Amino acid sequence: LYIPLPCAAARRDMVLRTLSSGKGVAHNLTDADLDLICEKTDGYSGSDMKHLIQEAARAPVRETFQKTKDVQGPLSPSTLRPIVLADIRRAAKQVRPSVTRADVEFHEEWNKNH
């Protein structure tokens, strides 16, 4: 059973749901930022998107630890800066699409024939 890669609207929804205020993860992504993320993540699977967002969300945590080497106890989301587009861009250098265009074409062709 072939399940296609998520469209731009689905990828946008994944970003917003993962970074929703109910999850305690703040962000300063504008609509234009979200549009750019959707454009640049064409070809990403749902799992790829999850890993991308998780990696971007680690940036404020890393910065906090680098600035204050003597952090005591657990960090609170309210003490972290919001996620910004630069965090997503940095994460995208590490988290690449796991599915190639050739993979997609193969599965689409197989799905048509079977």
C-alpha positions in Angstrom: 0.0 0.0 0.0 1.5 3.3 -1.1 1.0 6.3 1.0 2.1 9.5 -0.7 4.3 12.1 0.9 2.6 14.9 2.8 1.6 17.9 0.7 2.6 21.5 1.7 -0.6 22.0 3.7 0.0 18.8 5.7 3.6 19.8 6.3 2.5 23.2 7.5 0.0 21.6 9.8 2.7 19.2 11.2 4.9 22.2 12.1 2.1 24.1 13.8 0.8 21.1 15.7 4.2 20.2 16.9 5.0 23.7 18.0 1.5 24.4 19.4 1.2 26.4 22.6 -0.3 23.4 24.3 3.0 21.6 23.9 4.8 24.3 25.7 7.1 25.0 22.7 7.1 28.7 21.7 7.9 29.9 18.2 8.1 33.2 16.3 7.4 31.7 12.8 5.4 34.0 10.6 3.1 32.9 7.8 5.9 33.8 5.3 8.3 31.6 7.4 5.9 28.7 7.3 5.4 29.1 3.6 9.2 29.0 3.1 9.5 25.9 5.3 6.8 24.1 3.3 8.5 25.0 0.1 11.9 23.8 1.3 10.6 20.6 2.8 9.0 19.3 -0.4 9.8 15.6 -0.5 10.0 15.2 3.3 8.0 12.4 4.9 6.0 12.8 8.0 8.8 11.2 10.0 11.3 13.6 8.3 9.2 16.5 9.4 9.0 15.3 12.9 12.8 14.9 13.1 13.3 18.3 11.5 11.1 20.1 14.0 12.6 18.2 17.0 16.1 19.1 15.9 15.1 22.8 15.5 13.5 22.7 19.0 16.8 21.6 20.5 18.5 24.8 19.4 17.1 27.0 22.2 18.0 24.2 24.7 21.6 24.0 23.4 22.0 27.8 23.6 20.7 27.9 27.2 23.3 25.3 28.2 26.1 27.1 26.3 25.3 30.4 27.9 24.8 29.1 31.4 27.1 26.1 32.0 25.8 25.7 35.6 22.1 25.0 34.8 20.6 23.3 37.9 17.6 21.0 37.5 15.2 20.6 34.5 14.7 23.5 32.1 11.2 25.0 31.8 9.9 25.9 28.3 9.2 29.4 29.6 12.9 29.9 30.1 13.8 29.1 26.5 13.7 31.5 23.6 11.1 30.9 20.9 12.0 28.8 17.9 12.8 30.9 14.8 13.3 30.3 11.1 17.1 30.1 11.6 16.6 27.1 13.8 14.6 25.3 11.1 17.3 26.2 8.5 20.1 24.8 10.7 18.1 21.7 11.4 17.5 21.2 7.7 21.2 20.9 7.1 21.2 17.8 9.3 17.8 16.3 8.6 17.4 15.5 5.0 14.5 13.8 3.1 14.7 10.0 3.6 12.8 9.3 0.4 14.2 10.0 -3.0 12.3 11.2 -6.1 13.2 7.8 -7.7 11.6 6.0 -4.7 8.4 8.0 -5.1 8.2 7.3 -8.9 8.8 3.6 -8.3 6.0 3.3 -5.8 3.6 5.4 -7.8 4.3 3.2 -10.9 3.9 0.0 -8.9 0.7 1.4 -7.3 -0.7 2.1 -10.8 0.1 -1.4 -12.1 -1.1 -3.4 -9.1 
